[in-house]
């Protein structure tokens, strides 16, 4: 099992600067986190004119500062999704290392589970990157306690059928007590951004 280590902060610059076209750079403006924006530009550059890159095009050596926030998710022939790899920051934020497990078995709460699986389905069907942001609401105080930003980037070995989703997810904690609880407790949520890139 590959374990990804390292720390990132929202303001930390990421040195990789791919030569992306103006359409990719314009689409990246919708992404409000610099790490996710960098991942999107990297993914577009690796596509090299194709609809999407393959897993073999993604080289961890080129994106070391992104790795703690990366997940690779297998797209299975029966329509399910399975975590192939989860970076250390996401394992910590989720409160569990779900590597090798199916998303529909791990995601908490029927509404949130349906929402997340719908995001994967949309990115896979469209064969395009998808950016989403959600606020998680404290049931007691009825105010946001956590903010997550996630970018779904499909990969295809044959250039057509998506077989892996390259995911970057970052968390911001308005209430530090909620850290390490993402998969453990279902929380009310509200999607505040949804952009098909």
N, C-alpha and C positions, 0 to 999 in steps of 0.2 A: 504494500500500500504506500502510495506517495503521500507524504505529509508536507504541507506547505507552511512555511513559517515566515515571520517578518511582520512588521507593523506598518500601517499606513494611517495617515491622517487626512482629513478632507482637503487641507491646504497644501499637502506635500506635492511638489512638482514631480511629474513622471517623465523621465528623460527621453523615452521613445517618441519620436515625432515622425510618423509616416507621411509620405507625400500623397495626401488624399486629394481627390478632386473637389471642386467647389460644391457640388451637390452633397457630397458626404459631409463636408465642413458645415454647410448650411443646416443639414439635418441634425448634426451634432449639437447645434445651438439649443435644441429642445431639452437636452440632457443637462441637468443642473449641477451634477457632481463631476469634478475634474477627472476622477478615476474612471467613472463610467464613460465619460466623453472620450477619454484616451482609449479605453477598450473598444468603443465603437469605431473610432478612426483606425485602430489597429485591425479590427475585423474587416472593415471595408478595404483597407490596403491589401490584406491577405486574400481577399476575394479576387483581386487582380482582373477586374472586368467581368467576372462571373457573378451570378446571383448571390453566391455565398461561398466561403472557403470550405475546405475539408478539415477534419481534425488534424491531419498530417501537416497542414499549413500553419497551425498554431504552435509556436515554439515557446515553451515556458522560459527559456533563457532570455528571450527578447522582452519579456514583461514581468520581471521578478517582483516589482513592487505591487503589481496587481494580484499576484497569486493568493494572498490570504483571503481575498474577497471573491475568488473564482469558484464556480461549481461547474462540473460537466455532468450532464443529464442525458442518459440514453433514451432514445425514442424507440419503443418496442413495437413489433409488428401487430400486437393486439391493442395498440392505442394507449398503453400505459407508459409511464415514465419511471426510470430508476436512477437514483444518484450513483454515478460512477466515481465521482471525486468531489470532495467538499474541502475548501480551503479552511485554514485554522480560524480565521475571524468569523466565518459563517458557522462553523461547528460551535464556537463559543456563543455566538448570538442565538443560535437555534437551541442551545442547551443540550444538544445531543449530536453525536457524529452519526449521521444517517447513511453513510457510504454503503452502497449495496442494497439499500432498502427502496421500496416503491414509494413514490410521493403520496399516492392515495392512502397508504397505510400510516404515513408519518404526519401529514399536515393536520393541524388541529381544527375542529369545528366544521360542520358540514358546509356552512356558507363560505368561510375562508378557503376551505379545500376546493370548492367548486370555482371560486374566483381564480385561485392560482392555477389550477388545471386548465381553466379557460384561457388564461394568458399564454400558457405553453401551447395549447391547441391553436390559438390565433397566430402565434409566431411561426409554428410549423406549417400550418395551412397556407399562410401568406408567403412563406419562405423569405421573410423580412425580419429585421430586428424590431423589437418592441420594448418600449420604455414605460415603466409604471412607477408611481409613488403612492404609498399608503400611509395614513396616520392610524395608529392603534390607540384606542380610547380606553381610559381607565373606567371600569364599570362603576366604581365607587364615586369618583370625582367628576366623571363625565367630561373629561378634558384629555387632550393628547398626552400620551406618556412615551411614545416611541414613533419614529418616522423612518420608513424604509424606502430606499430607491433601488430599483432592480432593472437590469437590462438583459433581455433574452436575445441571443444571437444564434440563429440556426447554422448548422454545419452539415454538409452532405458529401459523402465519399464519391458519389457518382455525379455530383454537380446538380442533381435534380431532387432526389428524395432525401429529406432531412432524416439523419440517423442519430445526431447528437445536438443538444442545445448547450452552447457556451454561455454561461450565466455569470453576471457580476451583480452582487447584492451588497449594499452597505446600509448600516443602521446608525441612527442618531437617537440618543436617549435623552428625553426631556425629564424622565424620572429614572435615575440610575438603579432603583430597585427592580426595574423590569429587565435588566440585562440578564442574559442566559435563560429566558423564559419563552422564547418565540414558539417552539414546537410543543412546549409542555402545557401551556395554557391558551385556550381559545379566547381571544379578546375581540370586542367589537372593533371594526375597522372602517375606514372610509378611503376609497381611492380618490386621490386629488390630482393625478396626472395619468394620462394614457395616450401614448403616441406611437403609431406604427411608422417606423422610419424607412 
